[in-house]
Amino acid sequence: MTSKQRSYLKGLAMNIDPIFQVGKGSVTPEYVEAIREAFNTKELIKIAVLKNCMDDPKEIAQVIAERTGAQVVQVIGKKIVLYKANKDNPKILLPKA
């Protein structure tokens, strides 16, 4: 992903609300599966890391991205933005490199 594409996705992510929250249970297989299913309908997902979660948000973002096949767009504070293109019906068209 180029910096231009990342910047474009960051702009889109500003307008969406987190649809998942990571708590003190951290990242479980069930949680990863729920995110994987959410990528079937959405390409850009925002996740909130709650204050009671002791894990580093950047590490959480990397783990979720690896397990779902997504890309980390950004991690700001306790907010994570992930992107995974829909192969069949892409809704977000990234700018060319």
C-alpha positions as CSV (number, residue, x, y, z in Angstrom):
1,M,0.0,0.0,0.0
2,T,1.4,3.4,-1.0
3,S,1.4,6.4,1.2
4,K,-1.1,8.1,-1.2
5,Q,-3.5,5.1,-0.8
6,R,-3.0,5.1,3.0
7,S,-3.7,8.8,3.2
8,Y,-6.9,8.3,1.1
9,L,-8.1,5.5,3.5
10,K,-7.3,7.7,6.5
11,G,-9.6,10.4,5.1
12,L,-12.4,7.9,4.7
13,A,-11.8,6.4,8.2
14,M,-12.3,9.8,9.8
15,N,-16.1,9.6,9.2
16,I,-16.7,6.1,10.5
17,D,-17.4,4.9,14.0
18,P,-15.6,1.9,15.6
19,I,-17.7,-1.3,15.1
20,F,-15.5,-3.5,17.4
21,Q,-14.0,-3.0,20.9
22,V,-11.0,-4.9,22.3
23,G,-11.3,-5.3,26.1
24,K,-9.3,-7.0,28.8
25,G,-9.9,-10.4,27.0
26,S,-7.7,-9.0,24.2
27,V,-7.8,-10.8,20.8
28,T,-9.5,-14.2,20.9
29,P,-10.1,-16.6,17.9
30,E,-13.9,-15.7,18.1
31,Y,-13.1,-12.0,17.9
32,V,-10.8,-12.5,14.9
33,E,-13.6,-14.5,13.2
34,A,-16.1,-11.8,13.8
35,I,-13.8,-9.2,12.2
36,R,-13.2,-11.6,9.3
37,E,-17.0,-11.8,8.7
38,A,-17.3,-8.0,9.0
39,F,-14.8,-7.7,6.1
40,N,-17.4,-9.5,3.9
41,T,-19.6,-6.4,4.0
42,K,-17.2,-3.6,4.8
43,E,-13.7,-2.9,3.5
44,L,-12.7,-0.3,6.0
45,I,-13.1,-1.1,9.7
46,K,-12.3,0.9,12.8
47,I,-11.6,-0.8,16.2
48,A,-11.5,0.8,19.6
49,V,-9.1,-0.5,22.3
50,L,-10.7,0.0,25.7
51,K,-8.7,1.3,28.7
52,N,-8.9,-2.0,30.5
53,C,-7.0,-3.7,27.7
54,M,-3.3,-3.9,28.8
55,D,-2.0,-4.9,25.3
56,D,-0.3,-2.4,23.0
57,P,-2.8,-1.2,20.3
58,K,0.0,-1.5,17.6
59,E,0.6,-5.1,18.5
60,I,-3.2,-5.8,18.5
61,A,-3.5,-4.2,15.0
62,Q,-0.6,-6.4,13.7
63,V,-2.1,-9.6,15.1
64,I,-5.6,-8.9,13.8
65,A,-4.2,-7.9,10.4
66,E,-2.1,-11.1,10.1
67,R,-5.0,-13.4,11.1
68,T,-7.6,-11.7,8.8
69,G,-5.4,-10.9,5.8
70,A,-6.1,-7.2,6.2
71,Q,-3.8,-4.2,6.1
72,V,-3.2,-1.8,9.0
73,V,-4.1,1.7,7.8
74,Q,-3.3,3.5,11.0
75,V,-3.2,3.2,14.8
76,I,-3.8,6.5,16.6
77,G,-4.0,6.3,20.4
78,K,-6.5,3.5,21.1
79,K,-8.1,3.5,17.6
80,I,-7.2,1.0,14.9
81,V,-8.2,1.2,11.2
82,L,-7.9,-1.9,9.0
83,Y,-8.5,-2.3,5.3
84,K,-9.2,-5.4,3.3
85,A,-10.3,-5.1,-0.3
86,N,-13.4,-7.1,-1.4
87,K,-12.3,-9.3,-4.3
88,D,-15.8,-9.8,-5.7
89,N,-17.4,-6.4,-5.3
90,P,-14.9,-3.6,-4.3
91,K,-16.6,-0.6,-2.9
92,I,-13.5,1.5,-2.2
93,L,-11.3,2.3,-5.3
94,L,-7.8,3.2,-4.2
95,P,-5.9,5.8,-6.1
96,K,-3.2,4.5,-8.4
97,A,0.4,4.4,-7.0
